[in-house]
């Protein structure tokens, strides 16, 4: 029943923007933290950002801080990742995931139990 579905990926030129969505079903976001992760070909999956379900506390890794913004829409049970000033280094499959955290969050893989199938983001000219 617990399900996460990512959308919004695509091809964008360097310097462009994309907005990813993570739609949750089978649970409500107020009981979970939602994290965004990404995996480039041949590389390990790495954390990007996360947001808690109560209070809206967020975290970002240094490589995206100031360029990416994570937000939630409780009415739609959806979390967004606004990505600006994209570079080729941002090319990856982006995944959202849920963890049973409410107060704070860290985008660390092992904390997250439920994962979506990913959406491809390609930054290229």
N, C-alpha and C positions, 0 to 999 in steps of 0.2 A: 504493500500500500504506500509506503514512503517512496516518493519519487521526486527527482530533480531533473528539470529539462532546461538546457542552455539553448540560447538562440542569439542571433545578432552578429555572428561572425561573418567574415568576408574578406575581400581583397581591398586594400587601401594603400595609397601612396605614403611615403615617409612624410611626416608632419601632419597627417590626417588624423581623423577621429573615428571611433566606433563606440557604440553603446551595447554592451552585452546584457542579456536578461537571464535570470535564473528563476524559473517558476517552480514553486514547491507545491506538492499535494500529499495528502495523507498525514500531515502534521502542520502545525502553525509555527510561524517564525519566532514568536515570542519565547518559545522554549528552547531555541537553538541558536547557535552561532552559524553563520554562513561564511564560508571561505571561498575565495577564488584562487585557483592554482593553474599552472600552465606547464606544458611539456613540449619541448622542441625535439625534432628527430635526433635520436642518439643521445639524448640527455635525460637526466632524472627529472621527475615532476617536482616543481618548486612552488612554494607559496608566493602569492601576490598580495592579497589583502583579505580582511575579514571584518565582519560586523556582528555585534551581539544582538539578540532578539529583544532585549529590554534595556532601554537607555540609549541605544545607538552608538555605543563605544566602538571605535574602529582602530585598525592597525594596517600599516603598509610596510612592505619591504623597501629598502632604500632605493632600489633601482626604479621604482615607479612612483615614489612619493613626490607630490607636486604635479604629477601628470595624470594619475588615475584617481578617481573618486568612487567610493563604494557607497551605496544608499539602499534603502529599503522602502517598500510600499506595503504596509501591513494590510491594507484593504484588499490588495491584489495578491498577497502572499508571495511577493516577488522581490528579489534583490537584483540591483543593477550594478554594473561596473562601467563607468564612463571613462574611456581611454582617450587621452589627448596627446598631441605631439608624438605620435607613434614613430618608432624606428624599426629597421629590419630586425633588431635584436628582440623585439616583442613578438616576432612570428612564432606561433606555437598553437597547439590545441589547448583551449581554455576550458577548465572544468570548474563547476561549483560543487561544494560539498557541505554537509551539515554535521555539526558536533553538538553534544548536549552541554553547552556552555551558555551561561546567561549573563555573567557579570563582566568578564573580559574575554578577549580572544587573541590568539596568536595563529598566524597562517602556517601551521606546522602540520605536515601530512598525517602523522600518526594520531592526531587528536580527532580526526574526522572520520565518521563511520559510514556515511551515505554519500554516494557520488553520482553525478550525472554522467552522460555519455560524451560530453565535450562538444565544443564548436570551434571550427578552424578560423584562426586569424592569420592573415598573410599580409605583411607590410613590404611592399616592393614597388619599384618604379619600372 
